[in-house]
């Protein structure tokens, strides 16, 4: 296979990562501090000599560092198929939900697929059977490693709850989240109310498994759970209490830990993430952490995500020789030497008798003595369970108030204003009917086109207003920020006065620097924006649209509000909006 063909495959793999089906997305929470770009799923680029067999593997990003090492070692060994063809493996690191949808819509065609959990395979097979009367893979998918799900918590807080000796379950988390006394009930009033984060279950493997684990824990079950049991009043009320105190969602679990590292313990106290991410952050990012993190295995059981490896030989794009090569690589992956390498990369080998060693230690934040024999493995969610868990999450999640603030100055003329219009209309279609959304534009001055109102009541009219936007004039960026923050803050105060808790966010799209000067940069930061991010404050998600955008200022705006800066151009703006949706 020539290099042009390989690059084409790489483009398909990367493209696949940005195509997601959206399940009743609600908006706003917050992003990831000073991150300045959408991080695309990564792809290893390898040379494929003539006569070689290329195995493309789409793998969930939790095991990225491990598989990068294994793939490099495998390719260097020049292992051959039974017919004597050298095997070359190229790996792309993806999100489980995103890669599933990309495979199903045909924009990604890997030889093998390794999502975070069997539940994603079940969902993909269900759809594939409806189309072809057969699953994607002719053989059952094979587990590769364990990456158990649990809670990351600042170590002093975890120790206050009794970690590592005292079992801590979802019921403890819910009780702490719902307690009006917060940490004062544990003798630590200075920590205030408990603040929690978890990734979005419609997008992230960690989010789906965490919320499934939550349902099992609240229902007090470790065996099969029926979808109807997920809607039990006690389970729904517990999830509602949890979501009312969940201040951060995300597309990937590392983004939650990134927010904890950047904003500190006052921002988030705990997050539902894989064990591997906690140990990695303690070791690789320890200097940035206010305190070390502790990984807590939920008492009563957790999902020991086993990252299955599926050879997609029932898909039309995989040849018999590629399927054979993919199986050879799987056998290599499961060999003891490679399994021991998994420990070095913060993962657990499938053989629980293989002794753990550093870095998997209590010193680095996890208990190596815990095994599936001591913390019960919960069943992976099938398609029906997954749908019910995501639905319950959407039912109980706090609704959002979103203000979209668009730069329509003269520099936006042409392709930029056209693609911004189209992407904004697409974004509006993803909002929950009970969210609230408003629209403001800025050029020489700031003009409110529609105050935040219930999405279901105004979305059609807003689509028409957005479709008719034209560009011209200067850029009143700083005035737009001040007006938007003042408006959204006033709405938050009104809601708080009547006991309503919502999430508040501003999407700020701009392609240039402030050219009006009614308000100075220093004045904006001193009088319009908070000094530090607050977990439930108004978050700003700036989109730097093009190279001329003032990324330094926009990044500071995102950081001080607990938002996240995205960068975009006409080709990527739609994906940026999609990423913002997935982050919420």
DRENTINU-444564 format. One line per field, with one value per residue (C-alpha): residue in three letters; x negated, y negated, z negated. Coordinates in nm, 4 decimals, decimal comma, padded with zeros to 6 digits. Example, Ala and Ser with C-alpha at 12.3 -4.5 7.8 and 13.67 -1.06 7.14 Angstrom:
REM residues 2
type: ala; ser
X: -01,2300; -01,3670
Y: 00,4500; 00,1060
Z: -00,7800; -00,7140
***
This chain:
REM residues 584
type: unk; unk; unk; unk; unk; unk; unk; unk; unk; unk; unk; unk; unk; unk; unk; unk; unk; unk; unk; unk; unk; unk; unk; unk; unk; unk; unk; unk; unk; unk; unk; unk; unk; unk; unk; unk; unk; unk; unk; unk; unk; unk; unk; unk; unk; unk; unk; unk; unk; unk; unk; unk; unk; unk; unk; unk; unk; unk; unk; unk; unk; unk; unk; unk; unk; unk; unk; unk; unk; unk; unk; unk; unk; unk; unk; unk; unk; unk; unk; unk; unk; unk; unk; unk; unk; unk; unk; unk; unk; unk; unk; unk; unk; unk; unk; unk; unk; unk; unk; unk; unk; unk; unk; unk; unk; unk; unk; unk; unk; unk; unk; unk; unk; unk; unk; unk; unk; unk; unk; unk; unk; unk; unk; unk; unk; unk; unk; unk; unk; unk; unk; unk; unk; unk; unk; unk; unk; unk; unk; unk; unk; unk; unk; unk; unk; unk; unk; unk; unk; unk; unk; unk; unk; unk; unk; unk; unk; unk; unk; unk; unk; unk; unk; unk; unk; unk; unk; unk; unk; unk; unk; unk; unk; unk; unk; unk; unk; unk; unk; unk; unk; unk; unk; unk; unk; unk; unk; unk; unk; unk; unk; unk; unk; unk; unk; unk; unk; unk; unk; unk; unk; unk; unk; unk; unk; unk; unk; unk; unk; unk; unk; unk; unk; unk; unk; unk; unk; unk; unk; unk; unk; unk; unk; unk; unk; unk; unk; unk; unk; unk; unk; unk; unk; unk; unk; unk; unk; unk; unk; unk; unk; unk; unk; unk; unk; unk; unk; unk; unk; unk; unk; unk; unk; unk; unk; unk; unk; unk; unk; unk; unk; unk; unk; unk; unk; unk; unk; unk; unk; unk; unk; unk; unk; unk; unk; unk; unk; unk; unk; unk; unk; unk; unk; unk; unk; unk; unk; unk; unk; unk; unk; unk; unk; unk; unk; unk; unk; unk; unk; unk; unk; unk; unk; unk; unk; unk; unk; unk; unk; unk; unk; unk; unk; unk; unk; unk; unk; unk; unk; unk; unk; unk; unk; unk; unk; unk; unk; unk; unk; unk; unk; unk; unk; unk; unk; unk; unk; unk; unk; unk; unk; unk; unk; unk; unk; unk; unk; unk; unk; unk; unk; unk; unk; unk; unk; unk; unk; unk; unk; unk; unk; unk; unk; unk; unk; unk; unk; unk; unk; unk; unk; unk; unk; unk; unk; unk; unk; unk; unk; unk; unk; unk; unk; unk; unk; unk; unk; unk; unk; unk; unk; unk; unk; unk; unk; unk; unk; unk; unk; unk; unk; unk; unk; unk; unk; unk; unk; unk; unk; unk; unk; unk; unk; unk; unk; unk; unk; unk; unk; unk; unk; unk; unk; unk; unk; unk; unk; unk; unk; unk; unk; unk; unk; unk; unk; unk; unk; unk; unk; unk; unk; unk; unk; unk; unk; unk; unk; unk; unk; unk; unk; unk; unk; unk; unk; unk; unk; unk; unk; unk; unk; unk; unk; unk; unk; unk; unk; unk; unk; unk; unk; unk; unk; unk; unk; unk; unk; unk; unk; unk; unk; unk; unk; unk; unk; unk; unk; unk; unk; unk; unk; unk; unk; unk; unk; unk; unk; unk; unk; unk; unk; unk; unk; unk; unk; unk; unk; unk; unk; unk; unk; unk; unk; unk; unk; unk; unk; unk; unk; unk; unk; unk; unk; unk; unk; unk; unk; unk; unk; unk; unk; unk; unk; unk; unk; unk; unk; unk; unk; unk; unk; unk; unk; unk; unk; unk; unk; unk; unk; unk; unk; unk; unk; unk; unk; unk; unk; unk; unk; unk; unk; unk; unk; unk; unk; unk; unk; unk; unk; unk; unk; unk; unk; unk; unk; unk; unk; unk; unk; unk; unk; unk; unk; unk
X: 00,0000; -00,1539; -00,1961; 00,0868; 00,3250; 00,1990; 00,2451; 00,5981; 00,6717; 00,5312; 00,7602; 01,0592; 00,9633; 00,9232; 01,2448; 01,4254; 01,3405; 01,5353; 01,8629; 02,0962; 02,4648; 02,6133; 02,8579; 03,0785; 02,7807; 02,8252; 02,5759; 02,3951; 02,1449; 01,7843; 01,4770; 01,1158; 00,9522; 00,6792; 00,6911; 00,6615; 00,7710; 00,9959; 00,7757; 00,8305; 00,7982; 00,4414; 00,3166; -00,0188; -00,1623; -00,3788; -00,5578; -00,4016; -00,6556; -00,5348; -00,3934; -00,3076; 00,0324; 00,1632; 00,3743; 00,5522; 00,6668; 00,9105; 00,8544; 01,0068; 00,7645; 00,7384; 00,4745; 00,2953; -00,0518; -00,0540; 00,0569; -00,1827; -00,4678; -00,3313; -00,2698; -00,6199; -00,7698; -00,5515; -00,6309; -01,0010; -00,9821; -00,8674; -00,6234; -00,4678; -00,1417; -00,1284; -00,1774; -00,4992; -00,3667; -00,5119; -00,2484; -00,2367; 00,0011; 00,1252; 00,3284; 00,5683; 00,6716; 01,0419; 01,3414; 01,5581; 01,8852; 01,7353; 01,5540; 01,8655; 02,0712; 01,7940; 01,7718; 02,1479; 02,1727; 01,8788; 01,6433; 01,4044; 01,3074; 01,0503; 00,9377; 00,9838; 01,1669; 01,1032; 01,3545; 01,3451; 01,6145; 01,8222; 02,1325; 02,0162; 01,9656; 02,3174; 02,4630; 02,2648; 02,3575; 02,7262; 02,7214; 02,5046; 02,7361; 03,0329; 02,8506; 02,6761; 02,8213; 02,4782; 02,2512; 01,9449; 01,7091; 01,7568; 01,5908; 01,6505; 01,4334; 01,1419; 01,0635; 00,7184; 00,6638; 00,8557; 00,9158; 01,1618; 01,3869; 01,4167; 01,3740; 01,0773; 01,0802; 00,8285; 00,6426; 00,7166; 01,0873; 01,0741; 00,8944; 01,1610; 01,4159; 01,1973; 00,9978; 00,8354; 00,9640; 01,3332; 01,5524; 01,6920; 01,9860; 02,2175; 02,4535; 02,1787; 02,1246; 02,4972; 02,5445; 02,2492; 02,3691; 02,7217; 02,6162; 02,6829; 02,3989; 02,1592; 01,8161; 01,9072; 02,0794; 01,7311; 01,5741; 01,4308; 01,6590; 01,3804; 01,4321; 01,7920; 02,0465; 01,9384; 01,8709; 01,8614; 01,7807; 01,8288; 01,8044; 02,1116; 02,2577; 02,3755; 02,0195; 01,7673; 01,7052; 01,6133; 01,9404; 02,1598; 01,9858; 01,9797; 02,3521; 02,4254; 02,2168; 02,4111; 02,7449; 02,6227; 02,4888; 02,8070; 03,0247; 02,8054; 02,7510; 02,4483; 02,6256; 02,8400; 03,0440; 03,3635; 03,4125; 03,7349; 03,5419; 03,3310; 03,6407; 03,7263; 03,8172; 03,5333; 03,2755; 03,4131; 03,4145; 03,0573; 02,9356; 03,1202; 02,9441; 02,6111; 02,6678; 02,7797; 02,4319; 02,2425; 02,0567; 01,8496; 01,9091; 01,6762; 01,6098; 01,3189; 01,2270; 00,8831; 01,0589; 01,2125; 00,8736; 00,7350; 00,9961; 00,9098; 00,5405; 00,5914; 00,8607; 00,7701; 00,9715; 01,2235; 01,3483; 01,4117; 01,3746; 01,4167; 01,4764; 01,5753; 01,2776; 01,0712; 00,8021; 00,5357; 00,5970; 00,5658; 00,2312; 00,1013; 00,1948; 00,0308; -00,2931; -00,3093; -00,1288; -00,1958; -00,3730; -00,0555; 00,1769; 00,2597; 00,2847; 00,2309; 00,5362; 00,6777; 00,8595; 01,1619; 01,3121; 01,6892; 01,8003; 02,0518; 01,8866; 01,7617; 01,7264; 01,3852; 01,3691; 01,1811; 01,1314; 01,2328; 01,0477; 01,2763; 01,1599; 01,4180; 01,4035; 01,7771; 01,7323; 01,6806; 01,3528; 01,1471; 00,9711; 00,8954; 00,5246; 00,5902; 00,8096; 00,5316; 00,2789; 00,5103; 00,5391; 00,1611; 00,1307; 00,3992; 00,2076; -00,1028; 00,0911; 00,2087; -00,1360; -00,2717; -00,5482; -00,3022; -00,0575; -00,3351; -00,4003; -00,0383; -00,1216; -00,3976; -00,1275; 00,1162; 00,3349; 00,4065; 00,3310; 00,6108; 00,4365; 00,5065; 00,2401; -00,0238; -00,1627; -00,1199; -00,4238; -00,5043; -00,3490; -00,0313; -00,0767; 00,0912; -00,1789; -00,0618; 00,3021; 00,4482; 00,4808; 00,2999; 00,4639; 00,8049; 00,9043; 01,2293; 01,2491; 01,2572; 01,4597; 01,7348; 01,7287; 02,0597; 02,2090; 02,1345; 02,4459; 02,6165; 02,7885; 03,1156; 02,9395; 02,7207; 03,0230; 03,2049; 02,9016; 02,8472; 03,2177; 03,2290; 02,9231; 03,0969; 03,4111; 03,2278; 02,9509; 02,9742; 03,0992; 02,8901; 02,9089; 02,6892; 02,6090; 02,4554; 02,2480; 02,1348; 01,8817; 02,0346; 01,7675; 01,6362; 01,3566; 01,6231; 01,7431; 01,7540; 01,6897; 01,6502; 01,9952; 02,1524; 01,9945; 02,0589; 02,4274; 02,4572; 02,2691; 02,4706; 02,7998; 02,6718; 02,5712; 02,9176; 03,0706; 02,8765; 03,0146; 03,2777; 03,6208; 03,6164; 03,2798; 03,2801; 03,0886; 03,0359; 02,8519; 02,6362; 02,4208; 02,1433; 01,9731; 01,9495; 02,1808; 02,3477; 02,7011; 02,9280; 03,1314; 03,3130; 03,3015; 03,2557; 03,5854; 03,6977; 03,5388; 03,8558; 04,0376; 03,7788; 03,5458; 03,7225; 03,7266; 03,3630; 03,2633; 03,4149; 03,2382; 02,9026; 02,9522; 02,9948; 02,6817; 02,4462; 02,0975; 01,9717; 01,8150; 01,5648; 01,5214; 01,6650; 01,5271; 01,4716; 01,8106; 01,9750; 01,8082; 01,9136; 02,2723; 02,3052; 02,1668; 02,3896; 02,6985; 02,6291; 02,5331; 02,8606; 03,0542; 02,8671; 02,9508; 03,3186; 03,3256; 03,1457; 03,3961; 03,6800; 03,4856; 03,4045; 03,0608; 02,9352; 02,6041; 02,4969; 02,2669; 02,1688; 02,0407; 01,8248; 01,7184; 01,4711; 01,2200; 01,0273; 00,9110; 01,1195; 01,1108; 01,3724; 01,2126; 01,5226; 01,3938; 01,0270; 00,8878; 00,7840; 01,1224; 01,2990; 01,0967; 01,1193; 01,4884; 01,6721; 01,5051; 01,4402; 01,0937; 01,1202; 01,3431; 01,6372; 01,7838; 02,1377; 02,0549; 02,1087; 01,8654; 01,7387; 01,6422; 01,4573; 01,4096; 01,1058; 01,2240; 00,9147; 00,5537; 00,6302; 00,8359; 00,6832; 00,6181; 00,4247; 00,7131; 00,9749; 00,7801; 00,7635; 01,1390; 01,1937; 00,9570; 01,0964; 01,4517; 01,3756; 01,4494; 01,2355; 01,0889; 01,1466; 00,9748; 01,1534; 01,1593; 01,4382; 01,3502; 01,3634; 01,6213; 01,8998; 01,6830; 01,5974; 01,9653; 02,0074; 01,7236; 01,8820; 02,2059; 02,0235; 01,8429; 02,1695
Y: 00,0000; -00,3358; -00,6404; -00,8304; -00,5513; -00,5507; -00,9257; -00,8868; -00,6225; -00,8554; -01,1342; -00,9025; -00,7984; -01,1551; -01,2617; -00,9785; -01,1163; -01,4356; -01,2826; -01,2068; -01,1353; -01,3550; -01,2147; -01,4946; -01,7115; -01,9758; -02,2556; -02,4381; -02,3521; -02,4368; -02,3517; -02,3049; -02,6245; -02,7477; -02,4746; -02,6636; -02,4158; -02,1232; -01,8202; -01,5911; -01,2189; -01,1234; -00,9038; -00,7349; -00,7691; -00,4827; -00,3871; -00,0873; 00,0891; 00,2477; 00,5948; 00,5273; 00,5761; 00,2678; 00,3163; -00,0038; -00,0018; -00,2545; -00,2373; -00,4241; -00,6832; -00,5495; -00,3029; -00,5414; -00,5371; -00,1591; -00,0833; -00,3356; -00,1456; 00,1939; 00,0884; -00,0570; 00,2636; 00,4850; 00,2940; 00,3048; 00,6850; 00,7201; 01,0005; 01,1658; 01,3321; 01,7005; 01,5993; 01,4126; 01,0568; 00,8167; 00,6669; 00,2934; 00,1574; -00,2028; -00,3187; -00,6073; -00,7027; -00,7799; -00,8276; -00,5178; -00,6825; -00,8919; -00,5979; -00,3797; -00,6362; -00,6964; -00,3241; -00,2973; -00,5930; -00,4689; -00,7592; -00,5317; -00,1870; -00,0360; 00,3239; 00,3575; 00,1529; 00,1391; -00,0794; -00,1154; 00,1377; 00,4172; 00,1962; -00,0053; 00,3160; 00,4297; 00,1011; 00,1151; 00,4781; 00,4044; 00,1406; 00,3507; 00,6518; 00,4385; 00,3495; 00,6761; 00,9496; 01,0070; 00,8371; 00,6317; 00,9078; 01,2768; 01,3709; 01,2393; 00,9438; 01,0188; 00,8141; 00,6550; 00,4959; 00,3669; -00,0038; -00,0168; -00,3174; -00,5045; -00,8456; -01,0788; -01,2912; -01,5244; -01,3019; -01,5056; -01,4914; -01,1204; -01,0561; -01,2580; -01,0091; -00,7227; -00,6278; -00,3808; -00,1745; -00,2730; -00,1678; -00,4678; -00,4128; -00,6120; -00,6520; -00,8395; -01,0681; -01,1404; -01,2059; -01,4431; -01,6189; -01,6657; -01,7643; -02,1378; -02,1374; -01,9997; -01,9148; -02,0700; -01,7389; -01,5843; -01,8588; -02,0505; -02,3527; -02,5381; -02,3101; -02,4257; -02,2361; -01,9204; -01,9678; -01,6755; -01,6120; -01,3318; -01,3004; -01,2998; -00,9462; -00,9983; -01,0710; -00,9237; -00,5654; -00,6843; -00,8787; -00,5903; -00,3403; -00,5797; -00,6497; -00,2789; -00,2037; -00,4763; -00,3120; 00,0280; -00,1236; -00,3122; -00,0126; 00,2070; 00,4665; 00,6383; 00,8670; 00,8008; 00,4824; 00,4352; 00,1055; 00,0416; 00,0538; -00,2397; -00,4593; -00,3604; -00,6713; -00,6135; -00,5891; -00,8934; -01,1028; -01,0013; -01,0909; -01,4211; -01,5047; -01,4111; -01,6133; -01,9203; -01,9202; -01,8173; -02,1224; -01,9798; -01,7472; -01,6655; -01,4700; -01,2841; -01,1965; -01,3653; -01,6981; -01,6677; -01,6167; -01,9013; -02,1319; -02,0123; -02,0743; -02,4216; -02,5548; -02,3762; -02,2141; -02,4981; -02,4197; -02,0440; -01,8028; -01,4744; -01,3324; -00,9953; -00,8771; -00,5650; -00,4607; -00,5001; -00,8725; -00,9348; -00,7569; -00,9246; -01,2726; -01,2121; -01,1031; -01,3200; -01,6310; -01,6143; -01,9509; -02,1180; -01,9598; -02,1395; -01,7997; -01,4465; -01,2676; -00,9462; -00,6867; -00,5405; -00,2094; -00,2434; -00,0153; 00,2376; 00,2793; 00,1043; 00,1722; 00,3158; 00,1822; 00,4443; 00,2617; 00,5376; 00,5842; 00,6517; 00,7633; 00,6154; 00,9006; 00,8821; 00,5281; 00,5045; 00,3183; 00,5836; 00,8510; 01,2022; 01,1213; 00,8078; 01,0078; 01,2634; 00,9870; 00,8226; 01,1525; 01,1894; 00,8426; 00,9298; 01,2429; 01,0275; 00,7774; 01,0472; 01,1985; 01,1608; 00,9172; 00,6728; 00,7195; 00,6309; 00,3182; 00,2195; 00,1828; -00,0627; -00,2651; -00,2766; 00,0131; 00,3536; 00,6807; 00,9277; 01,1894; 01,0670; 01,3087; 01,1046; 00,8956; 00,5200; 00,2997; -00,0685; -00,2937; -00,1133; -00,1848; -00,3542; -00,6183; -00,7085; -00,7189; -00,3726; -00,0525; 00,2335; 00,4819; 00,4252; 00,6876; 00,8041; 01,0486; 00,7708; 00,5097; 00,6788; 00,6428; 00,5016; 00,6067; 00,3831; 00,2031; 00,3500; 00,1291; 00,1099; 00,0301; -00,2312; -00,4021; -00,4101; -00,5430; -00,8220; -00,9040; -00,9247; -01,1475; -01,3815; -01,3824; -01,4712; -01,6956; -02,0648; -02,2684; -02,5423; -02,9092; -02,9869; -03,3207; -03,3028; -03,6152; -03,6448; -03,8766; -04,0169; -04,2797; -04,3418; -04,0868; -03,8150; -03,8789; -03,5949; -03,2332; -03,3053; -03,4537; -03,1812; -02,8951; -03,0664; -03,0996; -02,7354; -02,6013; -02,8136; -02,6882; -02,3306; -02,3948; -02,5295; -02,2043; -02,0110; -02,1972; -02,0507; -02,2042; -02,3155; -02,4878; -02,8621; -03,0327; -03,3937; -03,5667; -03,8827; -04,0210; -04,2793; -04,5009; -04,8821; -04,8279; -04,5412; -04,4439; -04,1931; -04,0074; -03,7748; -03,7463; -03,3964; -03,2089; -02,8469; -02,6716; -02,4883; -02,8195; -03,0221; -02,7942; -02,8285; -03,2065; -03,2148; -02,9995; -03,2578; -03,5456; -03,3672; -03,2769; -03,6453; -03,7775; -03,9917; -04,1251; -04,4838; -04,7428; -04,7285; -04,4894; -04,5881; -04,2734; -04,3989; -04,5693; -04,2489; -04,0467; -04,2920; -04,3137; -03,9362; -03,8665; -04,1314; -03,9950; -03,6306; -03,7101; -03,8997; -03,5979; -03,3712; -03,5979; -03,6012; -03,2216; -03,1828; -03,4136; -03,1760; -02,8607; -02,7511; -02,6026; -02,6091; -02,6076; -02,9340; -02,9790; -03,2196; -03,1154; -03,4008; -03,3781; -03,6375; -03,6573; -03,9683; -04,2090; -04,4830; -04,7864; -05,0095; -05,0880; -05,1884; -04,9572; -04,8750; -04,5277; -04,6018; -04,7546; -04,4438; -04,2104; -04,4397; -04,5265; -04,2677; -03,9335; -03,7417; -03,7222; -03,3432; -03,0772; -02,9545; -02,6097; -02,7366; -03,0773; -03,2062; -03,0281; -03,1767; -02,9516; -03,1726; -03,0514; -03,2117; -03,2105; -03,2426; -03,3393; -03,7088; -03,6415; -03,7666; -03,4233; -03,5502; -03,7675; -03,5062; -03,2439; -03,4672; -03,5218; -03,1461; -03,0799; -03,3331; -03,2096; -02,8383; -02,8032; -02,6804; -02,8456; -02,6757; -02,7611; -02,7223; -02,8137; -02,7783; -02,4117; -02,3219; -02,5542; -02,2951; -02,0463; -02,3110; -02,3689; -01,9923; -01,9709; -02,2418; -02,0433; -01,7272; -01,9064; -02,0010
Z: 00,0000; 00,1005; -00,1191; 00,0489; -00,0410; -00,4011; -00,4356; -00,2975; -00,5599; -00,8241; -00,7077; -00,7311; -01,0831; -01,2034; -01,0317; -01,2041; -01,5417; -01,4897; -01,3766; -01,6669; -01,6918; -01,9622; -02,2163; -02,3558; -02,4438; -02,7132; -02,7388; -02,9761; -03,2293; -03,1885; -02,9925; -03,0620; -03,1666; -02,9404; -02,6783; -02,3531; -02,0923; -02,0230; -02,0668; -01,7704; -01,8232; -01,7515; -01,4707; -01,4414; -01,0928; -00,9776; -00,6597; -00,4845; -00,2615; 00,0589; -00,0017; -00,3650; -00,5265; -00,7056; -01,0189; -01,1194; -01,4819; -01,6301; -02,0064; -02,2997; -02,4314; -02,7884; -02,6704; -02,4359; -02,5896; -02,6307; -02,2767; -02,1286; -02,2903; -02,1887; -01,8287; -01,7961; -01,9354; -01,7134; -01,3963; -01,4735; -01,5094; -01,1453; -01,2211; -00,9148; -00,8192; -00,7326; -00,3701; -00,4497; -00,4277; -00,6878; -00,9181; -00,9909; -01,2554; -01,2515; -01,5507; -01,6013; -01,9549; -01,9658; -02,1894; -02,2211; -02,1236; -01,8467; -01,6875; -01,7069; -01,5185; -01,2660; -01,1903; -01,1550; -00,9175; -00,7103; -00,7698; -00,9595; -00,8308; -01,0679; -01,0511; -01,4264; -01,6874; -02,0622; -02,2501; -02,6252; -02,7004; -02,5479; -02,5705; -02,2689; -02,0712; -02,1586; -02,0387; -01,7129; -01,6490; -01,7041; -01,4314; -01,1985; -01,2339; -01,1367; -00,8138; -00,7245; -00,9502; -01,1026; -01,3603; -01,2699; -01,3888; -01,3161; -01,6475; -01,9973; -02,0854; -02,3175; -02,6339; -02,6357; -02,9809; -03,2835; -03,3408; -03,6334; -03,6861; -04,0138; -04,1750; -04,1647; -04,4798; -04,6395; -04,8821; -05,2009; -05,1148; -05,0389; -05,3679; -05,5491; -05,4117; -05,5372; -05,2275; -05,1805; -05,4736; -05,4754; -05,1805; -04,9929; -04,7603; -04,5388; -04,8321; -05,0194; -04,7214; -04,6831; -05,0549; -05,0615; -04,7463; -04,8854; -05,2390; -05,2885; -05,5422; -05,2837; -05,4192; -05,7536; -05,8320; -05,8250; -06,0321; -05,7352; -05,6811; -05,4991; -05,1980; -05,1502; -04,9413; -04,7622; -04,3884; -04,1487; -03,7828; -03,5323; -03,1559; -02,9349; -02,9074; -02,5479; -02,4323; -02,6720; -02,7758; -03,1268; -03,1517; -03,0432; -03,2699; -03,5652; -03,5396; -03,4948; -03,8035; -03,9835; -03,8988; -04,0189; -04,3398; -04,4236; -04,3315; -04,5518; -04,2791; -04,1303; -03,8828; -03,5788; -03,5925; -03,3899; -03,2055; -03,3968; -03,7260; -03,6119; -03,6210; -03,9789; -04,1855; -04,4328; -04,1524; -03,9708; -04,2876; -04,3728; -04,0239; -04,0411; -04,3683; -04,2136; -03,8962; -04,0904; -04,2410; -03,9279; -03,8082; -03,5236; -03,2318; -02,9475; -02,6334; -02,7905; -03,1471; -03,1357; -03,0787; -03,4255; -03,5861; -03,3744; -03,5252; -03,8761; -03,8117; -03,6659; -03,8963; -04,2217; -04,5021; -04,5289; -04,1788; -04,1836; -04,4724; -04,2876; -03,9411; -03,7988; -03,5906; -03,5149; -03,7615; -03,4919; -03,4545; -03,8281; -03,8618; -03,5471; -03,6695; -04,0060; -03,8404; -03,5298; -03,6542; -04,0268; -04,0356; -03,9083; -04,1656; -04,4894; -04,6598; -04,5293; -04,3960; -04,5386; -04,3313; -04,5070; -04,4000; -04,4583; -04,7387; -04,6144; -04,2767; -03,9683; -03,5991; -03,5277; -03,1734; -02,9727; -02,6406; -02,3963; -02,0678; -01,7718; -01,4281; -01,1901; -00,9409; -00,8647; -00,7402; -00,3674; -00,3941; -00,5824; -00,3759; -00,4991; -00,5120; -00,7194; -00,9565; -01,0006; -01,0642; -01,3165; -01,5040; -01,5103; -01,6633; -01,9221; -02,0258; -02,0623; -02,2725; -02,5140; -02,5705; -02,9234; -02,8248; -02,6727; -02,9600; -03,2029; -02,9961; -03,0634; -03,4333; -03,3429; -03,1659; -03,4610; -03,3431; -03,4930; -03,3101; -03,2444; -03,4577; -03,8108; -03,9365; -03,7570; -04,0440; -04,0210; -04,0652; -04,0532; -03,9407; -04,0553; -04,4252; -04,7197; -04,7071; -04,3567; -04,4573; -04,4064; -04,6070; -04,4286; -04,6647; -04,5074; -04,2489; -04,0871; -04,3772; -04,6377; -04,4450; -04,2498; -03,8709; -03,7493; -03,4143; -03,1197; -02,9993; -02,6953; -02,4387; -02,6360; -02,9635; -02,7942; -02,6404; -02,9740; -03,1640; -02,9114; -02,9141; -03,2939; -03,2875; -03,0442; -03,2587; -03,5800; -03,4485; -03,5301; -03,2390; -03,0839; -03,0013; -02,7020; -02,5422; -02,1938; -02,1203; -01,7569; -01,5961; -01,2738; -01,2049; -00,8546; -00,8847; -00,9086; -00,5524; -00,3026; -00,3954; -00,7677; -00,8193; -00,6037; -00,7958; -01,1311; -01,0419; -00,9379; -01,2417; -01,4846; -01,3383; -01,3664; -01,7275; -01,8143; -01,6921; -01,9579; -02,2575; -02,4860; -02,4412; -02,8058; -02,7876; -02,7388; -02,4588; -02,3535; -02,0694; -02,0709; -01,7894; -01,7968; -01,5403; -01,5993; -01,8948; -02,0792; -01,9744; -02,1457; -01,8844; -02,1261; -02,5063; -02,6509; -02,6238; -02,6238; -02,3267; -02,2254; -02,1945; -02,0034; -01,8084; -01,4727; -01,4955; -01,6047; -01,3099; -01,0786; -01,2568; -01,2392; -00,8728; -00,7899; -00,9632; -00,7555; -00,8332; -00,8493; -01,0769; -01,3632; -01,6583; -01,9978; -02,1619; -02,5168; -02,5321; -02,4091; -02,6857; -02,9559; -02,8333; -02,7993; -03,1470; -03,3033; -03,1302; -03,2154; -03,5752; -03,6214; -03,4917; -03,7304; -04,0243; -03,9264; -03,9061; -04,2375; -04,4062; -04,3161; -04,3987; -04,0431; -03,9755; -03,6190; -03,4377; -03,2726; -02,9783; -02,7023; -02,3597; -02,2297; -01,8638; -01,7372; -01,4523; -01,5578; -01,8237; -01,9818; -01,7484; -01,9114; -02,2461; -02,4438; -02,7182; -02,7638; -02,8125; -03,1704; -03,2429; -03,1153; -03,3365; -03,6395; -03,6268; -03,4157; -03,4856; -03,8091; -03,9559; -03,9801; -03,8309; -04,0352; -03,9829; -03,9341; -03,7897; -03,4361; -03,2042; -02,8786; -02,5881; -02,3383; -01,9820; -01,8179; -01,4578; -01,2409; -01,3006; -01,3524; -01,6651; -01,9901; -02,1392; -02,4403; -02,5579; -02,4727; -02,6644; -02,9718; -02,9468; -02,9371; -03,2261; -03,4726; -03,4107; -03,4150; -03,0453; -02,7598; -02,4528; -02,1190; -01,7937; -01,4624; -01,0951; -00,8390; -00,7898; -01,1595; -01,3143; -01,2990; -01,4885; -01,7485; -01,8176; -01,8384; -02,0892; -02,3019; -02,3012; -02,4016; -02,6826; -02,8491
***
